[in-house]
Amino acid sequence: PADGAPPTVEGQVTRVSGNRLIEVSLGSDDGLRTKHTVHVYRGKSYLGKVEILETSPDRAVGRILRPYQKGAIRKGDRVATRLNVS
């Protein structure tokens, strides 16, 4: 989008490494860009917010933002640019 807001997309965590870094199954082909944020959740549990640091066509790497972390993030957790709160 022209306003720089991330598109509404969902994916999953494909890798978790040290230094609060994770890899997700979304990338530039999905409209994800550096500095966008994604939310991580498992079922109905919110786990945290991640800032995207690097993208490629089909994946992205981001850093877990500690102030927003509410639980341990694991491979297979879901990610979304927007959460549907109802």
C-alpha positions as CSV (number, residue, x, y, z in Angstrom):
1,P,0.0,0.0,0.0
2,A,1.0,3.6,-0.7
3,D,0.7,4.6,3.0
4,G,3.4,2.0,4.0
5,A,1.0,0.0,6.2
6,P,1.5,-3.8,6.0
7,P,-1.1,-5.8,4.1
8,T,-3.4,-8.1,6.0
9,V,-1.6,-11.4,5.7
10,E,-1.1,-14.5,7.9
11,G,1.6,-17.1,8.1
12,Q,3.7,-19.0,10.6
13,V,7.0,-19.1,12.4
14,T,9.4,-21.3,10.6
15,R,12.4,-20.9,12.8
16,V,13.4,-19.4,16.2
17,S,17.0,-18.6,17.0
18,G,18.9,-16.9,19.7
19,N,19.1,-13.1,20.0
20,R,15.3,-12.9,19.8
21,L,15.2,-13.6,16.1
22,I,12.6,-15.5,14.2
23,E,11.9,-16.4,10.6
24,V,8.4,-16.3,9.2
25,S,6.7,-17.8,6.1
26,L,5.8,-14.4,4.8
27,G,8.0,-12.2,2.6
28,S,8.2,-9.4,0.1
29,D,5.9,-11.3,-2.3
30,D,3.2,-11.1,0.4
31,G,3.8,-7.3,0.7
32,L,5.9,-7.5,3.9
33,R,8.6,-4.9,4.2
34,T,11.4,-4.0,6.6
35,K,10.1,-2.2,9.7
36,H,6.6,-3.7,9.4
37,T,5.4,-5.6,12.5
38,V,3.7,-8.9,12.9
39,H,1.8,-10.3,15.9
40,V,2.6,-13.9,17.0
41,Y,-0.1,-16.1,18.6
42,R,-0.9,-19.7,19.4
43,G,-4.6,-20.6,19.4
44,K,-6.1,-17.7,21.3
45,S,-2.9,-16.9,23.2
46,Y,-1.1,-13.7,22.2
47,L,2.7,-14.3,22.4
48,G,4.2,-11.0,21.2
49,K,5.1,-8.5,18.5
50,V,8.0,-8.8,16.0
51,E,9.6,-6.1,13.9
52,I,10.7,-7.3,10.5
53,L,14.4,-6.7,9.8
54,E,14.9,-8.4,6.5
55,T,12.7,-9.8,3.7
56,S,13.1,-12.1,0.7
57,P,10.3,-13.1,-1.7
58,D,9.0,-16.0,0.5
59,R,10.3,-15.4,4.0
60,A,11.3,-12.7,6.5
61,V,13.4,-12.4,9.6
62,G,12.3,-10.3,12.5
63,R,13.3,-9.4,16.1
64,I,10.9,-10.1,19.0
65,L,10.1,-6.9,20.7
66,R,10.6,-7.6,24.4
67,P,8.0,-5.1,25.8
68,Y,5.3,-6.9,23.9
69,Q,6.4,-10.5,24.6
70,K,3.8,-12.5,26.5
71,G,5.1,-16.0,26.1
72,A,7.7,-18.3,24.5
73,I,7.6,-18.2,20.7
74,R,8.0,-21.5,18.9
75,K,8.3,-22.9,15.4
76,G,4.7,-23.4,14.1
77,D,3.2,-20.5,16.0
78,R,0.9,-18.3,13.8
79,V,1.8,-14.7,12.7
80,A,-0.5,-12.0,11.3
81,T,0.0,-8.3,10.4
82,R,-3.4,-7.6,12.0
83,L,-5.3,-9.4,14.7
84,N,-9.0,-10.0,14.5
85,V,-10.3,-9.1,17.9
86,S,-13.9,-10.0,18.5
